[in-house]
Amino acid sequence: MKRTIFYILAFTFCSCAVQRTTTSDEFAKDVLRDIPFKVSELKKVSNHDNTYSFRSDGYIGLLPDYEVDSEGASMIYQTTFAPTHHTQPSNVIWRNIVINRKAKRVLCIDRLVKDNRTFGYVYVLQSETARYSDSGTFHWDVSNPRLLLNVSDAIEGMSELSVETLNALTK
């Protein structure tokens, strides 16, 4: 009798773990679909909630929305008073913001360049939905334009990993 109960509990825990893995994989696949360029590899960064690292085999020429320097200060990339460059220098982070209103998701994509290869981090702000309720998500609608200030604050707090990586590369 004890063995039967043990096997039932073991089966239940295993099936729950498989379901959670499937949900995490589906979440990562949806994030990958939102990225506006081809990525060779997308991996979850351990010890960082909703953060993924990516790499590309070549240079990604997509122009950024922002540039971030080694101190973490961001500046709008395309302005009327400053000339823009069309090739990413290795001493700055190029940042793109992607908003998926249907999925209630905001991606902050930080790109770095080394040896003409692009890699970086994707920080995901996901409103809680029934489909991804176990992914450690926020409890407010991140795609709502009225909450833009909250989204900005959250992104600034999440992007320390990109700045640390940039500083390590430029030393």
C-alpha positions in Angstrom: 0.0 0.0 0.0 2.8 2.4 0.9 4.6 1.7 -2.4 1.4 2.4 -4.3 0.9 5.7 -2.6 4.6 6.5 -3.2 4.3 5.7 -6.9 1.2 7.8 -7.3 2.8 10.8 -5.6 6.0 10.4 -7.6 4.0 10.2 -10.8 2.0 13.3 -9.8 5.2 15.3 -9.0 6.8 14.2 -12.3 3.8 15.2 -14.4 3.6 18.6 -12.7 7.3 19.2 -13.4 6.8 18.2 -17.0 3.9 20.6 -17.4 5.9 23.5 -15.8 8.8 22.8 -18.2 6.5 22.8 -21.2 5.0 26.2 -20.0 8.5 27.7 -19.7 9.5 26.4 -23.1 6.4 27.8 -24.6 7.1 31.2 -22.9 10.6 31.2 -24.4 9.3 30.3 -27.8 6.8 33.2 -27.7 9.6 35.6 -26.6 11.7 34.4 -29.5 8.9 35.1 -31.9 8.8 38.7 -30.6 12.5 39.4 -31.3 12.7 41.4 -34.5 15.9 39.7 -35.8 17.2 36.2 -36.2 18.8 34.7 -33.1 21.0 31.6 -33.1 20.5 30.7 -29.4 18.2 31.9 -26.6 18.8 30.7 -23.1 17.3 31.6 -19.7 19.7 33.4 -17.5 19.8 31.7 -14.1 19.2 33.9 -11.0 17.6 36.6 -13.1 13.8 36.6 -13.4 12.5 36.7 -17.0 15.9 37.4 -18.5 17.3 35.5 -21.5 20.7 35.6 -23.1 21.0 35.4 -26.9 23.6 35.2 -29.5 23.7 35.6 -33.3 26.3 34.1 -35.6 26.8 37.5 -37.4 26.3 41.2 -37.0 22.7 42.5 -36.6 22.2 45.7 -38.4 18.9 46.7 -37.0 19.1 50.3 -35.8 18.4 50.7 -32.1 15.8 52.8 -30.2 18.4 53.8 -27.5 22.1 53.6 -26.8 23.3 52.8 -23.3 26.8 53.7 -22.2 29.1 51.9 -19.7 27.6 53.9 -16.8 24.1 52.7 -17.6 22.9 56.1 -19.0 20.5 55.7 -22.0 20.1 58.2 -24.8 17.6 58.2 -27.6 19.4 57.0 -30.7 17.8 59.0 -33.5 17.7 62.7 -32.6 17.6 65.8 -34.7 20.7 67.4 -33.1 23.2 64.5 -33.0 24.5 62.5 -36.0 23.8 58.8 -35.8 26.1 56.0 -36.9 24.8 53.0 -38.7 27.3 50.4 -37.3 27.3 49.5 -33.6 30.4 50.5 -31.8 31.8 47.9 -29.3 31.7 50.4 -26.4 27.9 50.9 -26.3 24.8 48.8 -25.9 22.1 49.1 -28.6 18.7 48.8 -27.1 15.4 48.0 -28.8 12.0 48.0 -27.1 9.3 45.6 -28.5 5.7 45.8 -27.2 3.3 43.0 -27.9 -0.1 44.3 -26.8 -1.9 41.1 -27.6 0.4 39.0 -25.3 0.7 42.0 -22.8 4.5 41.7 -23.0 7.3 44.2 -23.3 10.8 43.1 -24.4 13.9 45.2 -23.7 16.6 43.8 -26.0 20.2 44.9 -25.2 22.7 44.1 -27.9 26.5 44.0 -27.6 29.1 43.4 -30.3 32.4 41.6 -30.1 34.4 40.4 -33.1 31.6 41.3 -35.5 29.2 39.0 -33.6 26.1 40.2 -31.8 25.0 38.9 -28.4 23.1 40.3 -25.5 20.1 40.0 -23.2 16.4 40.1 -23.5 14.5 41.4 -20.4 10.9 40.4 -20.4 8.1 42.3 -18.7 5.0 40.1 -18.9 1.6 40.9 -17.5 0.2 38.0 -15.7 -2.0 35.8 -17.9 -3.6 32.4 -17.2 -1.3 30.9 -19.8 2.0 31.9 -18.1 0.9 32.4 -14.5 3.9 30.5 -13.1 6.6 32.5 -14.8 7.3 35.0 -12.0 5.4 37.8 -13.8 4.3 41.3 -12.8 0.7 42.0 -11.8 0.0 45.0 -13.9 -0.6 45.6 -17.6 2.8 46.4 -18.9 1.4 47.1 -22.4 -0.8 49.9 -21.2 0.6 53.3 -22.4 -0.6 55.0 -19.2 1.9 52.8 -17.2 4.9 53.8 -19.3 6.8 55.3 -16.4 6.4 52.0 -14.4 7.7 50.1 -17.5 10.7 52.4 -17.8 11.6 52.1 -14.1 11.4 48.3 -14.3 13.6 48.2 -17.4 16.2 50.4 -15.8 16.3 48.1 -12.8 16.7 45.0 -14.9 19.4 46.1 -17.3 22.3 45.9 -14.8 23.5 42.6 -16.4 24.0 44.3 -19.8 26.0 47.2 -18.3 28.2 44.7 -16.3 28.9 42.7 -19.5 29.8 45.8 -21.4 32.2 47.0 -18.7 33.8 43.6 -18.7 34.3 43.6 -22.5 35.8 47.1 -22.6 38.4 46.5 -19.9 
